[in-house]
Every structure is written in C-alpha cells, then in structure tokens.
Amino acid sequence: MNFNLADLANISEVIGAIAIVVSLIYVGVQVADSTRAVRSASANETSSAMSSWYLQIGSDLQSSKVFRRGTAQPETLSEDELFQFIFQMHAMFIQFQGAYYLSQEGTLDIELQESITNAILGVRDQPGFNKYWGQRKDLFKPDFRKYINRLIAEGVTNKNMEQLYQSPKHE
C-alpha cells in the first residue's frame, strides 16, 4: 500500500474527527456528572437550611410560642415578640425564595422546591402570615412575589399544617 500525502492527510482528518467526537462525549459525561453533583449539593443545602430553621424554632419554647401565636393571633404579641415573629417569618421566606430561584434555574428539583413551599399552604389563611406577607412582600423579587401570591390565591389549604399552627384551647 502506497499512500501519498493527500491520502495521509485524509486519514489524519478522519482520526482527528473521531478524536473530537470522543472528546465531546467525554465532556458531555463530565458535565452530566457535574450537574448531578451541583443539584445534589443544592438539594442538601436547601434541606439543611430549612431543617435548621425548623429546629431553631422548635427547640426553643419561647420562639415556638411566638411563632405559633404570631401565625394565629399576631395581635396578642408584644412589640418585642412581633419583632421576633417578623424575623422568623423573614428568615423562612428567604429560604423559600432561594429554593424557588434554584428550581427556576434547574439547580434544585422543582418537586423539592414545591415540597418546601407547600408549608405556605398550611398557613396561607392565618392572620399572622397575611400580616407579614402584606407588609414585607415588596422585599422579595417580583417573580417570587407572583409565585407566592398565586399560592395564596389558588392553593388549597393544607389542613394538617393549619392545625399545627392553631393555638391550643387551654392557653
């Protein structure tokens, strides 16, 4: 077999094209692995942040009482308790907004984001929730506000959550 320079150039081009295709496949696999890792880390961080918030409120009797009363009967809170309740709600809504935007960009699974913000459906009819949202919604990004407003307007109240936030009769 005698190859002239043109034949060798053609063979080199074919080998180069195959190498490019193999490289692109390798990069695609690496990007998919990286995407999975980022999504997993985002889900873990979001869940951890929400768990920390719940643990903080649930582990401190005074914070729990302020949150429960603030949700159901905000008018019964002292000035300092109302201040604390607003901070509790704001911290929670910052987490909700973060989860919303991570899901919108595809970094956080939409089902996890919906699961997190489903908590809103348990309190959407509560006076303290409505007071907070009415006063503070402008602090959040417009797309997130629309999302929350839609949940409030169209969502079905999760009765199990609503019962959790109601004040016991003996207080």
C-alpha positions in Angstrom: 0.0 0.0 0.0 1.4 3.3 -1.1 -0.1 6.4 0.5 0.6 9.7 -1.0 0.5 12.9 1.1 -3.2 13.6 0.3 -4.2 10.1 1.5 -2.3 10.6 4.7 -4.0 14.0 5.2 -7.4 12.4 4.7 -6.7 9.6 7.2 -5.4 12.2 9.7 -8.6 14.2 9.3 -10.8 11.2 9.9 -8.7 10.3 13.0 -9.0 13.9 14.2 -12.7 13.9 13.7 -13.1 10.7 15.7 -10.9 12.2 18.5 -13.1 15.3 18.6 -16.3 13.2 18.8 -14.8 11.0 21.6 -13.7 14.2 23.4 -17.2 15.7 23.2 -18.7 12.5 24.5 -16.3 12.6 27.4 -17.0 16.3 28.1 -20.8 15.6 28.0 -20.4 12.8 30.6 -18.4 15.1 32.8 -20.9 17.9 32.5 -23.8 15.5 33.4 -21.8 14.3 36.4 -21.1 17.8 37.4 -24.8 18.8 37.0 -25.9 15.9 39.2 -23.3 16.9 41.8 -24.5 20.5 41.8 -28.1 19.5 42.0 -27.4 17.2 44.9 -25.5 19.8 46.8 -28.2 22.4 46.2 -30.9 20.0 47.5 -28.8 19.1 50.5 -28.0 22.8 51.3 -31.7 23.8 50.9 -33.0 21.0 53.0 -30.3 21.7 55.7 -31.2 25.4 55.8 -34.9 24.6 56.2 -34.2 21.9 58.8 -32.1 24.4 60.8 -34.8 27.0 60.7 -37.4 24.4 62.0 -35.0 23.1 64.6 -34.3 26.6 65.9 -38.0 27.5 66.2 -39.0 24.1 67.5 -36.2 23.7 70.1 -36.8 26.9 71.9 -40.1 27.1 73.8 -40.2 30.9 73.7 -39.6 31.0 69.9 -42.2 28.3 69.3 -44.8 30.2 71.3 -44.0 33.4 69.5 -44.2 31.8 66.1 -47.4 29.9 66.9 -49.2 32.9 68.4 -47.7 35.2 65.7 -49.2 33.0 63.0 -52.6 32.5 64.5 -53.1 35.7 66.7 -50.5 38.4 65.8 -52.4 41.0 67.8 -51.6 39.2 71.0 -47.8 39.6 70.6 -45.9 42.3 72.4 -43.8 44.7 70.4 -40.7 42.6 71.0 -42.5 39.4 70.2 -43.8 40.9 67.0 -40.3 41.9 66.0 -39.1 38.4 66.7 -42.0 36.9 64.7 -41.2 39.1 61.7 -37.6 37.9 61.8 -38.7 34.3 62.0 -41.0 34.7 59.0 -38.4 36.7 57.0 -35.8 34.0 57.6 -38.2 31.4 56.4 -39.2 33.4 53.3 -35.6 34.0 52.4 -35.2 30.2 52.3 -38.4 29.8 50.2 -37.2 32.4 47.7 -33.8 30.7 47.5 -35.4 27.4 46.8 -37.7 29.0 44.2 -34.9 30.5 42.2 -32.7 27.4 42.4 -35.6 25.4 40.9 -36.2 28.0 38.3 -32.6 27.8 37.1 -32.8 24.0 37.2 -30.3 23.6 40.0 -32.9 22.4 42.5 -35.6 19.8 41.6 -38.9 21.5 41.2 -40.6 18.9 43.3 -38.3 19.6 46.2 -39.0 23.3 45.9 -42.7 22.7 45.8 -42.5 20.5 48.8 -40.7 23.2 50.7 -43.1 26.0 49.8 -46.0 23.7 50.4 -45.7 24.8 54.0 -47.2 28.1 52.8 -50.4 26.2 52.0 -50.8 25.4 55.7 -50.7 29.0 56.9 -51.9 31.0 53.9 -55.2 31.7 55.7 -53.6 32.5 59.0 -53.8 36.2 60.1 -50.1 36.4 61.0 -49.0 35.0 57.7 -51.2 37.5 55.9 -50.0 40.4 58.0 -46.3 39.5 57.4 -46.8 39.0 53.6 -48.8 42.1 53.3 -46.1 44.2 54.9 -43.0 42.6 53.6 -43.7 41.1 50.2 -42.1 44.1 48.4 -38.7 43.0 49.9 -38.7 40.0 47.6 -38.1 39.6 43.9 -41.1 40.1 41.5 -41.2 36.6 40.2 -41.2 35.1 43.7 -43.9 37.5 44.8 -46.1 36.4 41.9 -45.5 32.7 42.8 -46.4 33.3 46.5 -49.4 35.4 45.5 -50.6 32.6 43.2 -50.2 30.1 46.0 -52.2 32.3 48.4 -54.9 32.9 45.8 -55.2 29.5 44.2 -53.7 27.0 46.6 -55.7 24.5 48.6 -55.1 24.9 52.3 -53.2 22.0 53.9 -55.4 21.4 56.9 -52.8 19.3 58.7 -50.4 22.3 58.7 -53.2 24.7 59.7 -53.9 22.6 62.8 -50.3 22.7 63.7 -50.2 26.4 63.9 -53.5 26.9 65.7 -53.3 27.9 69.4 -54.3 25.2 71.8 -57.6 25.9 73.6 -56.0 25.9 77.1 -53.8 29.0 76.6 
